[in-house]
Amino acid sequence: MQKGEMIPLDFTRLQLLDKFWAPRQETNRRTTLHIQYKNLRQLGSIAAIDPDYHTDRPGARHIYRDSDIAKWLEAASYTLATSPDSALESQIDEVIELYAKAQGPDGYLNTWFTVMEPHLRFTNLRDRHELYCAGHLMEAAVAHFRATGKRRFLDICCRYADYLDTVFGTGEGRMRGYPGHEEIELALVKLYEATGHKRYLKLASYFIDERGQKPHYFDIEAEKRGEDPRRWRRDYRYNQSHIPVREQTEVTGHAVRAMYLYCGMADVARHTGDRSLAEACRTLWHDLVRKHLFITGGIGQSKENEGFTFPYDLPEETAYCETCAAIGLVFWNHRLLHLFGEGQYADCLERGLYNGTISGMALSGDRFFYTNPLASLGHHHRQEWFTCACCPGNISRLVASVGQFFYSTGDDKIWVHLYAQSRASLPVGDEEVLIEQETDYPWDGTVIMRLSLARPHTFTLALRIPGWCRQHAIKISGTDIGGGETEMSPAVVYRSGYAELTREWHDGDLVELRLAMPVERVRANPAVRQANGKIVLQRGPIVYCLEETDNPYTPLTRIAIPRKAPLSAHFAPDLLGGVSVITGPAEVVVRDEARDEAAAVGSWDGLYTTDLPQTEQVTIKAVPYCVWDNREPGEMLVWLQEGI
Amino acid sequence: MQKGEMIPLDFTRLQLLDKFWAPRQETNRRTTLHIQYKNLRQLGSIAAIDPDYHTDRPGARHIYRDSDIAKWLEAASYTLATSPDSALESQIDEVIELYAKAQGPDGYLNTWFTVMEPHLRFTNLRDRHELYCAGHLMEAAVAHFRATGKRRFLDICCRYADYLDTVFGTGEGRMRGYPGHEEIELALVKLYEATGHKRYLKLASYFIDERGQKPHYFDIEAEKRGEDPRRWRRDYRYNQSHIPVREQTEVTGHAVRAMYLYCGMADVARHTGDRSLAEACRTLWHDLVRKHLFITGGIGQSKENEGFTFPYDLPEETAYCETCAAIGLVFWNHRLLHLFGEGQYADCLERGLYNGTISGMALSGDRFFYTNPLASLGHHHRQEWFTCACCPGNISRLVASVGQFFYSTGDDKIWVHLYAQSRASLPVGDEEVLIEQETDYPWDGTVIMRLSLARPHTFTLALRIPGWCRQHAIKISGTDIGGGETEMSPAVVYRSGYAELTREWHDGDLVELRLAMPVERVRANPAVRQANGKIVLQRGPIVYCLEETDNPYTPLTRIAIPRKAPLSAHFAPDLLGGVSVITGPAEVVVRDEARDEAAAVGSWDGLYTTDLPQTEQVTIKAVPYCVWDNREPGEMLVWLQEGI
C-alpha cells in the first residue's frame, strides 16, 4: 500500500441494515437471481454452454450470451459471499463445470464461436462481442474466487487470458486487434488484482494503447473479411476507436462501451501510474459531466447509437439512458474516486446510484428497464427480460455488491463516501475499526457513526460532504467541531469534498454528521435547450418525478411549480417501500376536454387560442424517480415547468 | 350551376400585383420551372420517357418519376396560361410527344413498368405508385388543356383513363384494386370536369368506395405475389385503407396520401351530392384541425411514416411537415370550402398557404424544403433537389396557380376568400365584375376594393373575415356599414365567416375592409405537451419565428417573452423580399460559456445548479416563418417561452 492510497472496500466487510439497499439486496437474492437463471435456462443457454448439447433454438447460443450468463454468475457469487446458499452454490458450480467442458485445449472459451462459427474466431472483433464476453467471464471468475475461495473458474479464465495473451499484442505473429465492445480491459485488471500476474495488466494496457491507432485495426480486419470498411454503417466514434484514447477529449458513441473503456483506462492508470491516461480520464469526465450527464445520472442521449449525441443535448422522452450505461458510470466514478481521491467523483457516483441505475429494477425485483427516459407518456414499463438481456444481470451484480461504494480505507485513513444504516469492519493500518451508522439516509441527512476500536488509534476519518449539500454540521461525542468551510476548526480540515477528522479515536466515539436536506429546485445550464424554464425537484441525492397516479393532470407538462411555492418533504413509510415524498402547491392550466372535442375551429377557438390560459391551484406530489412505474401505469415527468 | 353554388375561380382571371405572391410567381416562372426541368433532364428522366431510350442510369426511370415530370408539366402549363413563353411551350410539347410514344396500344402509360417491369403491371398497387403516377399525368393533362386549348395530352390521358376504366371496378373480370398512394381519385374528377365524361367520376367513386373493404385488396394482392400480407412492415392505417373511408374518423398514416384521398372524397361528394362522404370529410377535418394541425399549417408529425402520430402530439424539432402535405391541406380545404361554403376552411387554407407551404421554397426559387420543422438547431436547409423530388414540383404548381384560391363566384355572389393587391375579372350571373384590390396584405389589414361593372347589378359580395381577426370595419364608398357581429347592420349579414354585402352595385363602388392586425400571442390547447408555457407570435395570417441571425442567443429556448412585453410590427422593405417584422423586449437567461467550460462539477456548479437564473433584457426580432433559412444558417424557433 502506498502512503495515502485509497483502497476500495471489500463489500463483505459491510452489512447494510437500511431501508433502501438492504431490502433491494434481499429482493435481488430472493427474486432477481432466480429470474435471470430461469430465463437463461428456458432460453436453453445454460444447457448450450455444453458444446455437445445440440439445439436449434434461436438464441440459446448467441454471440453475447456468455456475458449474460457471466453477469448472473458474478451477481450470484457476490450474493453467496454474504448469504450462504447451497442450492445457489450448486447451480453456480454446475455452470462452471459446463464452462470447463466448453473450454478448448488452447484455453479459448466462447460458447458461440466454438460451436457455431469456429472458423470465424477473432475475425470480427469490431462487431461480434467476442472479447466482451471474455471480459465478463473473467469478472465472474474473480467474483466467484473472492466469494468462495474456489479457484476452479478463476483458473479457467486465467487459462483463457493466458491464451489471449499469446494471440494479441505487438509482438511477432500477434494480432494487433482490440475489442469493438470494451470490457476485457477492466476485467484483465481484475484478474491481475486477483492473481498478481502482471501479464494481465500488460494485456489490458495493450488493448487500451492500441485502440484507435493507425492503420486502423477495424479497417484491416474488415478488408480481410472482404468488406469495404467505409461501408460500415457507423463511424469509429461509435466504439471510441476514432483516435487513440489519450487524444480523446469528448465522450462519444455507445455509452456502455465508453464507460467500460474509461473504467479500464482508470484501472490501468492507477496500477501503472500513467499520468497521460489519468488525465485523459479526467478530460473525458469533465466533458461528460459538463455537457452530457442527465440529472438522474443517466447517460446516452440517443437510441440510434445507444449513446452520446452532442453537448447540452438532454432530451426527456427520448433519453436513452440505458441502465447498463448508468451502472458503467458508477463503476467509472468509483475508479476515478480512487485514482484522484476527489469527492466530486463520489457525488457523480451517488447521483447515478440512487437515481438512474436503481430505477432499472422494479421494487419487486422481477422487472427491468433497459432504458430510463426522463419523461414518459405512460407506455414505458419494465420488462422481465429482453432479447439483449444485458441490463438485468448488470443491475443484479451492482445491487449485490453495492457495499463496495460506501467506504475506502488507507494506511491511516477511512473514507466514508456514502451513508446508510450499516455496520462495517474497516482495516486502517494494522488496526480494525468497526463503524456502525445510524441514519435514515437518503431520506434524512442525520448520520450518527459509532466507532468501536480494540484500542485508541490515530487516523483520519474523512466524511464526504456531498456536493448537493449546502449546509452541514459535525459533532464528535456531542461537541461541535465543524460546519462548512467558513467556520474553520482545527479539528476538521476540508479537502476535496471530504471533512477530514484527524485525531486519536477511542472505542465508543460518536460522530454526528448533519447534512441539511431541503427540497431543492435544480436548474440546468441554459445551454440545455430542453430544460429552459424548467426545474427538477431534488432532495439529498434523490431526484424526484411526478407520476400521473399521484397527479391526474395529464399532460403533466401542464403543471407549473411557482418559484415561491413552499415545497415540503415527508416520509411515507407505506409508499413504494418507504420513501420521502415532496408535496406543495402548483398551478395547472385548465384543460377542457369537452371543449377540445366541440371547439369551433379554423379560428382562435380550436387547437390554438389567443386567450390567456386558465389555471387552477392543485397540490402536487413528487416521488423518487428511482421508484417510478411501480404502481398504476401512467405519465411520468422529471423536468417541471417553473411558474410565476 | 346550382343556386348558391360556389365555383372556384379560374386563376387566369386573377392578376396578382402584390409583393408577396407576384414576385414568387415570377421567380417560379424564371427559376423554379427551369430547375425542375434541368434536374429531370440531367437525371435522364425526360429522355427515358421514350421507351426506346436505353439507359442504365439509376433513377432515370423510377416508379414515381412520372409524377415528378407531370408536376413540372402541370406547373409549366399554369405558367403558360398567364405568361406565354414559346420556348417553354416547345419543351412541354416535346415531353408530351414522348408520352404519346410511350403510351401502349391499350392506353397504358407508365414509363417505369412499360420498360422495366412490364410483367408486373398492377401487381402491387399497395407500394408501387402506379395509379399515383397516372393521377399526376391526368392533372397535368387537364392543366395543359386548360392553359393551351390543345387536346393532345388530354386525349392521351383520357385514353389511359379509359383503359383503367376497363381494368378496375366491381364488374365481371375487373380488378377490385385501388391505389396505395392516393391521387388518381382527385385526378379523375378533374378529368371529368374537363371532359364531362361521367365514367371518370364513377371510376373515382369506385376507388374511394372500395378502399378498406373486406376482404382487403392489399391482402389479396400480396398473397398473389406470394407474400404474407401480415409481414408488411406497416399497417393499413398508413395508406388510409384500414377501414372503409366513410367509417374513418381519425386522420392516419402518411399525410400526403391522406390529403389526396380526402381531396378525392370531397370532389366526389361535391359532384355526386353524397352526404356520407361529405360528413366523413367533415369528421376527418375536425380531427385534423383539433388535434394534429401545426400552427404553421404543416401536418404529419413523424418522419417514421411521413405522417400522423397521435392527438395533440406536436413536436418542434422533429416535426415532419412535408411541404407536399401542407400543399395537400390547402387543396383539401379549398375543396371543403366549396363543398360546405364555410369560411373556417378558408382560414385553414390561408394558414397553410402563408406559412407551412410557401416555406417550402427559397426566396430565390431554386432550393426547397422537403420537411418544415418548427425548430431547427441550424442544420436544416433547403436543397436544390431530392432523390424523391415530389416537393419542388408541387410547390411550383401551387405558386403558379395560387390565384385560384382568392375568389369564388356564383350566380348572384362573389366570395373574396383572400386578399392581395390584384385585379380580377369575375363572372356573376351573366355579368362580369372587375375587382381591383388595393392593399399591402398580408402585412397590413386594410383592403380597398374597387368594383367596375358595365351596368348596375345586384349581387352579394361576401368578404371573408378571417378567423384570426378579432376586430374589423367595413365601409362602402366611405359609409360605415358594419364591423363585427355585435353591430348588426341591414347592409351586412355575417354568415359562416363571411360578411355578406348584398345590394345593387355600381361601377366605381369602393369597398373598404379594415382587418385589425395586432401582434397576437397564440397558445396551444394545454393538451399539447410540447407547447405548455409557450407562445407563438402571429400577425394576420403570418406565423413568426426567431432566427439566430437576428437573435444571437442560442439556444433560442433561452429567450422568454414576458406576458406584458409590448410587441410591435413594422414593415422592413429590404428584408427577405419585404416583410413585416415583430420586435419587442424579452428576457434571456445569461449563458456563461467560460464558466461552462471551467465549472467545478459533481456539485451544483456543473451542468446543474440551484442558483436562480440570471437574466438580461434584450430586444428580439421575429421574422415570418415562411421566409426563414434565407440568410445565414442558424437556429430557428417558432414556439417561444412565455416569461413572467
Interface residues (C-beta under 8 A of the other chain):
Chain A: H286 V289 R290 K291 L293 I295 Y312 G343 Q344 Y345 A346 D347 C348 L377 G467 W468 R470 G497 E520 R521 V522 R523 A524 N525 P526 A527 V528 R529 Q530 N532 G533 V536 P555 L556 T557 R558 A560 R563 V589 V590 R591 E593 D596 E597 A599 A600 V601 G602 S603 W604 G606 L607 Y608 T609 T610 D611 L612 P613 Q641 I644
Chain B: H286 V289 R290 K291 L293 I295 Y312 G343 Q344 Y345 A346 D347 C348 L377 G467 W468 R470 G497 E520 R521 V522 R523 A524 N525 P526 A527 V528 R529 Q530 N532 G533 V536 P555 L556 T557 R558 A560 R563 V589 V590 R591 E593 D596 E597 A599 A600 V601 G602 S603 W604 G606 L607 Y608 T609 T610 D611 L612 P613 Q641 I644
